[in-house]
Each structure stands twice: as C-alpha cells, then as structure tokens.
Amino acid sequence: MSSLVGYLAYREQGIYPPSFLSRAETVKRAFSLGLSKYKDLEEVHRGGVTSLDIDPAEGRFLLSGSSSGEVVIHDLHNTTGSLKYTFKCVAHVKRPIGRGRQNVSTHAHSGSVETAQWYPLDTGMFLTSGMDSKLKIWDANALVPADSYEFDSSVYCHDMSPIATKHTLVACGIKGRIKLIDLRSGSASHTLQGHRKTVYTLKWSTREPYVLASGGADSRVLLWDIRSAKGSFMKLDQHNGASQSGNSEQTSTAHSGAVNGLCFTSDGLFLVTFGTDERLRLWNTSNGKNTMVNYGKINNENEKSVQVAISNSCDPTLVYVPEFADVAVYDMFSGERYHTLRGHYHQVTSCAIHPNTHDLYSGSLDRNILQWTADRDSVEEALYQHEHLGKDDGGEGKTVSRTSQVNADEWSSDEEELINVPLEQFL
C-alpha cells in the first residue's frame, strides 16, 4: 500500500515512525520535479544570474546576484491563494547601466556579483561580493551597506558558516589566498595561504564550525582548521595517494582542472566537488579519501564559481549539478543519473533547494530564475475543476474531476482495506 492514506495508517499503528511519512513524501517530490507551468518569478535581472540563496531562517526570500552588478530579493510566499502566481520582486539594488537611471542605487556593485548569501540567523542582513574587489554587508530593510571591505583583487566567492556560534567570520576567495573577515571587529582576521592560483569556491563545514573547504584554479581542494596557524590540515587527492607519475605535486590534486564547485552534505560527513575536468567527485571528510563514485562526464566550462545543491532529506540522496543549460540530477552515492532538467537557454550557474517545499530554483546566464516543482499535476487538476465548475447543463456543484471517477473504486477499496485488514498483516 503506497498511498498517502496507507502511510498515515502505518504511522498511526506504530509500524512506521513519524519521520517516515515526511521522508517518503520528500522522495516522491524529489523524483517528480519538473518545470513549473503556473508559478514563475518576476523578471528583473538585466544580466545573467550568478548566485542564488534562500534564507535559512524563514525559507521565504530568494536572494540573487547578477553579472550586471544587481542584487534582487523575491518573496516566495503566495499571499493571494491563486494557483497561477508570479513571485514578486520585493527589493532591487539596481546599478546604473546605459540610459536606465531611474531608481538606481549608488551602493550597487560596479562589477559582476559572484556570490550573494543571507546571514544564517535572520533575514535582516545579507552579504554580496564580486569582481569589483568588494565584500558588502547589507541592511536588508534599508538596502544600504552596513559595512564594506575592499581587497586588492576580485572576490570570486565568499561564505559564512551556517552553524558557527562562537565566531562571525566570512571567508573570501581571492587570487592565491583566502581572507577571513571578522564581522564583530570589522577587520580582516587573518589570511590562509596554500593555493597557487585563484580561489573559485569556498564552503564552511556543516559539522565543524571551524573547518573550511576551498577549491581553486590550481586543481586543489584544501581543508582548513582556521584555529591553526600551520596551514591546511588536509589536501584531497583524486588518486588516494597512489602515485601515477612519481610526482607528488602533480598527483596531490583533487581534479585535473580548476575546481569551481563545493557542497557539504547536511551532516558534514561527505563533500562533493566539481571541476572543469568535467568530473564530479565525492569525498569522505573524516579521512579525505575519494569514494571513487563514477558520475560520468558532466559539461563544465565555467571559469567561475558554480553552485551545486544536495537534497539531504531524500533517500537516496540527490545532487543537482549545473550542466551548461541543463541541471543534471544524480544519486550521490551510486553515481546513477536519474533525470535532466531542461528549461534554460544559457549556462546554468546556480542551484538552490527550498528547505520546506523541496522545490528547486536554478539561475542562468539567460537572466532567468526557474522554479522546478512536483505540484504540477495537482495544480492542473485544481484549475480544471475551477474552469468547469457550474458549466454542465447550467447546474452547480456537478463538476467531477477527470481522475476522481476513474479512481473512485480504487480509493474506496483503499479505505475499506485500511479498516478491514488486521494489524498482524502489516508486521
């Protein structure tokens, strides 16, 4: 019995734990994702979308940055109750471009915004960084920077720990090194030296508040304990120490190309890395070993940061990877490719999963943000009922859904089965 009613009955009888129903529904939604036909986001970006982040505090606001230097916030709550709805832009930091000088902000980035991220604890603050060599900390209500930091080279990425309670450090990836900015003191804490070339991607561990992972153009992935002054404590090796040429410097790389994507699982036990060698790799963070999961070749020609997303509440765990104009969906532990989400017309740069609805949002250089949802069939059914209500022979309340007549016997038998089947049969 695979119906929702069946799961509810099993839970009531104590056969399944309460979390089982939630997990089963999450799996169902994850494997049913498709481009939403009835909900979209208001188009405001004048450049390609480069970064996405859904606020972790409420799951309501979607923050995005673009190659035109703009920062946009969309409200993901449908307050009208309508089935067809466009999520409105509620905040827009607009950079003056060309003749369009209306409602522009003098505080906007003068170059591409490479990373836009919410403050982990509330929606009152967010951070942006970009090619104008600046990191800006914004007051989300006033849309003005509360603080700003300027570096001697472009900031390709930044990240703030989602779990830290004893520090407020922001890691910034620049050319050849990582700068740590302390929001409490308002100054640079210290510098992490180890990469030979530009640092493209950074992620704080979701398990250890002082552990940071970094990937760069030198093909390396380094793990740092920021409390230590000895440099990185782990260098990930794609060959797990088995030298291919006798050159340790050559073989102690995580990829054979630049590393531009990193993502920890929610428990922090595994790390996913993505490189321009068209390879996705899964690492055990406890020992730094490559798990050797084969995902096949995945197109990746982007020389900037790429946002990979992991659906941690799904079993099997799914990983969403931008592949040119598509989003590839893989089983993280087996490497099997389940699905390819098609809808964009240009390079996809970022993926973000909604923590509550498990919908997927993707941003692309085609200036669009697309929503991928599992609610398409239910919306179509509701629209059909609404459009045909009261139209049959001028009567009212005579509308019957297209599937209700077909499934009437099936649903009634399910209910009878739940009532009549003894508990011993489920054990």
C-alpha positions in Angstrom: 0.0 0.0 0.0 1.9 3.1 -1.3 -0.8 5.7 -1.0 -0.6 8.6 1.4 -3.6 7.1 3.3 -1.6 3.9 3.7 1.4 5.7 5.2 -0.9 7.6 7.6 -2.4 4.3 8.7 1.0 2.7 9.3 2.1 5.7 11.3 -1.0 5.6 13.5 -0.5 1.9 14.1 3.2 2.5 15.1 4.6 0.5 12.2 6.4 3.5 10.8 8.0 6.3 12.8 6.5 9.8 12.3 9.6 10.9 10.2 8.9 8.1 7.7 5.9 9.9 6.1 7.8 13.1 5.7 10.8 11.3 4.2 8.5 9.3 1.8 6.8 12.5 0.6 10.1 14.2 0.1 11.4 11.3 -2.0 8.2 11.4 -4.1 8.6 15.1 -4.7 12.3 14.9 -5.5 11.7 12.3 -8.2 8.8 14.3 -9.7 10.4 17.6 -10.2 9.5 19.4 -13.4 9.4 23.0 -14.7 6.5 24.9 -13.0 3.9 26.0 -15.5 1.8 28.1 -13.2 4.3 29.8 -10.9 7.3 31.9 -12.0 9.5 34.7 -10.7 9.2 38.3 -11.8 11.9 39.0 -14.4 14.0 42.0 -13.2 17.7 41.0 -13.8 19.4 42.8 -16.7 22.4 40.5 -16.6 23.0 36.8 -16.2 22.1 35.3 -12.8 25.3 34.3 -11.0 24.2 33.3 -7.5 21.1 32.1 -5.5 20.4 31.7 -1.8 17.1 31.0 0.0 17.0 32.5 3.5 17.5 29.7 6.1 15.6 31.4 8.8 12.1 31.6 7.2 12.5 29.9 3.8 10.6 32.9 2.3 13.0 35.1 0.5 15.2 34.3 -2.5 18.3 36.4 -2.9 20.1 36.6 -6.2 23.0 38.4 -7.8 23.8 39.0 -11.4 26.6 39.8 -13.8 25.3 43.3 -14.2 26.0 44.1 -10.5 22.4 43.9 -9.4 21.0 42.3 -6.2 17.4 41.1 -6.2 15.1 39.7 -3.5 12.0 37.7 -4.4 9.2 36.9 -2.0 8.4 33.1 -2.4 5.2 33.3 -0.4 1.9 33.3 -2.4 -0.3 35.6 -0.5 -3.2 35.7 -2.9 -4.2 32.0 -2.8 -4.2 32.0 -6.6 -3.0 28.8 -8.4 -1.3 30.9 -11.1 1.1 33.3 -9.5 4.3 35.3 -10.1 6.6 35.7 -7.2 7.2 39.4 -6.9 10.5 41.3 -6.5 10.4 43.0 -3.1 13.9 44.5 -3.2 16.2 45.6 -6.0 19.6 47.1 -5.8 19.9 48.5 -9.3 23.1 49.5 -10.9 23.1 52.4 -13.3 23.6 50.9 -16.8 23.3 52.8 -20.1 20.3 55.2 -20.1 18.3 53.4 -17.4 19.0 55.7 -14.5 15.7 55.5 -12.6 15.6 54.1 -9.1 19.3 53.2 -9.3 21.4 52.7 -6.2 24.8 54.4 -5.6 25.7 51.4 -3.4 25.5 48.7 -6.1 28.5 46.7 -7.1 30.3 48.2 -10.1 31.1 44.7 -11.4 29.6 41.3 -11.5 28.2 39.9 -8.2 29.8 36.5 -7.8 28.2 35.4 -4.5 25.1 36.6 -2.7 24.3 35.0 0.7 21.9 35.5 3.5 23.1 36.0 7.1 22.4 32.5 8.5 20.4 33.6 11.6 17.8 36.1 10.2 16.7 38.0 7.1 17.8 41.4 8.4 21.2 41.1 6.7 22.8 39.6 3.6 26.3 39.7 2.1 27.5 40.1 -1.5 30.9 40.0 -3.2 32.1 40.4 -6.7 34.5 41.4 -9.4 34.8 45.0 -8.1 37.0 43.6 -5.3 34.5 44.3 -2.6 32.6 42.4 0.1 29.5 44.2 1.2 27.3 43.6 4.3 23.8 44.9 3.6 21.0 46.0 5.8 18.1 44.1 4.1 15.5 46.6 5.2 17.2 49.8 4.2 19.1 48.2 1.2 22.3 50.1 2.1 25.6 48.6 3.1 26.2 48.5 6.8 29.9 47.8 6.1 32.1 47.2 3.1 35.6 45.7 2.6 37.8 46.2 -0.4 40.6 43.8 -1.5 43.5 44.0 -3.9 41.9 41.6 -6.4 38.5 40.4 -7.4 36.4 38.4 -4.9 35.4 35.2 -6.7 33.5 33.7 -3.7 32.7 34.1 -0.1 30.9 32.0 2.5 29.7 32.3 6.1 29.3 29.3 8.4 25.7 28.1 8.9 26.4 26.5 12.3 29.0 28.7 14.0 28.0 30.3 17.3 31.4 31.5 18.6 32.7 33.3 15.5 31.3 35.5 12.8 34.0 35.0 10.2 33.4 35.4 6.4 35.8 33.6 4.2 36.6 35.4 0.9 38.3 33.7 -2.0 40.7 35.9 -4.0 43.8 35.4 -6.1 46.0 32.8 -4.5 44.7 33.1 -0.9 41.7 33.3 1.4 40.9 36.3 3.5 38.9 35.9 6.8 36.8 38.9 7.7 35.5 39.2 11.3 32.1 40.9 11.3 32.3 41.6 15.0 35.6 43.6 14.9 35.0 44.9 11.3 38.5 44.0 10.2 40.5 41.2 8.5 41.2 38.4 10.9 44.0 36.6 9.0 45.0 35.1 5.7 45.1 31.4 4.6 47.9 30.7 2.3 48.0 27.5 0.3 46.5 27.9 -3.1 48.8 28.9 -6.0 46.1 30.4 -8.2 42.7 32.0 -7.8 40.3 30.5 -5.2 37.0 29.9 -7.0 34.9 28.3 -4.3 34.6 28.1 -0.5 32.3 26.2 1.9 32.3 26.0 5.6 31.7 22.6 7.1 28.1 21.8 8.2 29.6 19.7 11.0 32.6 21.5 12.4 32.3 25.3 12.8 36.0 25.9 12.4 36.6 23.8 9.3 36.6 25.4 5.9 37.0 23.8 2.4 38.4 25.6 -0.6 38.9 24.9 -4.3 40.7 26.8 -6.9 42.2 27.1 -10.4 45.3 25.1 -9.2 43.1 21.9 -9.2 43.4 21.6 -5.4 40.8 21.2 -2.7 42.1 22.1 0.8 40.6 21.7 4.2 41.5 24.2 6.8 41.1 24.5 10.6 41.1 28.2 11.0 42.3 28.0 14.6 45.6 26.5 13.4 48.5 28.6 12.1 50.0 25.7 10.2 48.0 26.0 7.0 45.6 23.4 5.6 45.3 20.1 7.5 44.1 18.1 4.5 44.8 18.1 0.8 42.4 15.9 -1.2 44.0 13.6 -3.7 41.9 12.2 -6.5 44.2 9.1 -6.6 44.1 8.5 -2.8 47.8 8.6 -2.6 48.5 6.1 -5.4 51.1 8.0 -7.4 50.6 7.9 -11.2 53.8 9.5 -12.3 56.0 9.7 -9.2 55.5 13.5 -9.0 53.7 14.2 -5.7 52.9 17.7 -6.7 51.1 16.5 -9.8 49.1 13.8 -8.2 48.0 15.6 -5.0 45.2 17.3 -6.8 41.5 16.8 -6.4 40.7 17.3 -10.1 42.6 17.6 -13.4 41.2 21.0 -14.0 40.0 24.0 -12.0 37.7 23.3 -9.0 34.7 25.7 -9.1 32.0 23.8 -7.1 31.9 22.6 -3.5 29.0 21.3 -1.3 28.9 19.5 2.0 26.1 17.1 3.0 23.9 18.3 5.9 25.8 16.0 8.3 29.2 17.2 7.1 30.4 13.6 6.6 30.8 14.0 2.8 32.0 16.7 0.4 31.0 17.0 -3.3 33.4 18.8 -5.6 33.0 19.8 -9.2 35.8 20.7 -11.7 36.4 21.9 -15.2 37.8 18.4 -15.9 34.1 17.5 -16.3 34.2 15.4 -13.2 32.1 15.3 -10.0 33.7 13.7 -7.0 32.5 12.6 -3.6 34.9 12.7 -0.6 34.8 11.2 2.9 35.7 14.2 5.1 36.8 12.1 8.0 39.8 10.6 6.1 39.9 12.7 2.9 39.5 9.7 0.7 38.0 9.8 -2.8 35.0 7.4 -2.7 35.6 6.7 -6.4 31.9 7.1 -7.3 31.7 7.4 -11.1 29.2 10.1 -12.3 30.5 10.1 -15.9 31.4 13.3 -17.7 29.5 16.4 -16.8 30.0 19.5 -19.0 31.6 22.3 -17.0 33.3 25.1 -18.9 32.7 27.8 -16.4 35.8 29.5 -15.1 33.9 30.9 -12.1 32.0 29.5 -9.1 29.2 27.1 -9.8 26.6 26.3 -7.2 25.9 22.6 -6.7 22.9 21.6 -4.4 22.3 18.4 -2.4 18.9 17.2 -1.3 19.8 15.8 2.1 16.4 14.8 3.3 15.8 12.5 0.3 16.7 8.8 0.2 18.6 8.2 -2.0 20.5 11.5 -1.5 20.3 13.5 -4.8 22.8 16.0 -6.1 21.8 18.7 -8.6 24.6 19.8 -10.9 24.6 22.6 -13.5 25.5 21.2 -16.9 25.6 24.0 -19.4 21.9 24.9 -20.0 20.6 21.9 -18.0 20.5 20.7 -14.4 21.7 17.1 -14.0 20.2 15.0 -11.2 22.4 12.2 -9.7 22.2 9.6 -7.0 25.1 10.9 -4.8 26.3 7.5 -3.6 25.8 5.3 -6.7 26.5 7.9 -9.4 23.4 7.0 -11.3 21.9 9.8 -13.4 18.2 10.0 -12.7 17.0 13.0 -14.6 18.0 16.0 -16.6 16.0 19.2 -16.0 15.8 21.3 -19.2 14.4 24.8 -19.5 17.2 27.4 -19.6 18.7 28.7 -22.8 22.2 29.5 -21.5 24.8 28.4 -18.9 23.2 27.4 -15.6 25.3 28.9 -12.8 23.5 28.1 -9.5 21.0 25.7 -7.9 19.2 26.2 -4.6 16.7 23.8 -2.9 13.9 25.2 -0.8 14.2 23.7 2.7 10.4 23.3 3.3 8.8 22.6 -0.1 11.9 20.9 -1.6 11.4 22.8 -4.8 14.5 23.5 -6.9 15.4 27.0 -8.1 18.0 27.5 -10.8 19.7 30.6 -12.1 21.3 31.1 -15.5 23.2 33.5 -17.7 19.9 33.8 -19.7 18.8 36.2 -17.0 16.1 33.8 -15.8 15.4 32.1 -12.4 13.3 28.9 -12.9 11.3 27.0 -10.3 11.2 23.2 -10.5 8.3 21.7 -8.6 6.4 18.5 -8.0 3.0 20.1 -7.8 2.2 20.4 -11.5 -0.5 17.6 -11.7 -2.4 18.8 -8.6 -2.4 22.4 -9.9 -3.7 21.2 -13.3 -6.4 19.2 -11.6 -7.5 22.2 -9.5 -7.5 24.5 -12.5 -9.6 22.0 -14.4 -12.2 21.9 -11.6 -12.3 25.7 -11.3 -12.7 26.3 -15.0 -15.5 23.7 -15.4 -17.4 24.5 -12.2 -21.1 25.0 -12.8 -20.8 24.8 -16.6 -22.5 21.4 -17.1 -26.2 22.0 -18.0 -26.2 25.2 -16.1 -26.0 23.3 -12.8 -23.9 24.0 -9.8 -21.6 21.6 -8.0 -21.8 19.0 -10.7 -18.2 19.1 -11.7 -16.3 15.9 -11.2 -12.5 15.8 -11.6 -11.0 13.9 -14.5 -9.4 11.4 -12.2 -11.9 11.1 -9.4 -14.4 9.0 -11.5 -11.6 6.7 -12.7 -10.1 6.3 -9.2 -13.4 6.3 -7.2 -13.4 2.5 -6.8 -9.7 2.4 -6.1 -9.9 5.0 -3.3 -13.0 3.3 -1.7 -11.3 -0.1 -1.7 -8.2 1.5 -0.1 -10.3 2.9 2.7 -12.1 -0.5 3.2 -8.8 -2.2 3.2 -7.4 0.0 5.9 -10.5 -0.7 8.0 -10.8 -4.5 7.5 -7.2 -5.7 7.2 -5.8 -6.8 10.6 -2.7 -5.3 12.1 -0.9 -8.6 12.0 -0.7 -8.5 8.3 1.5 -5.3 8.4 4.0 -6.8 10.8 
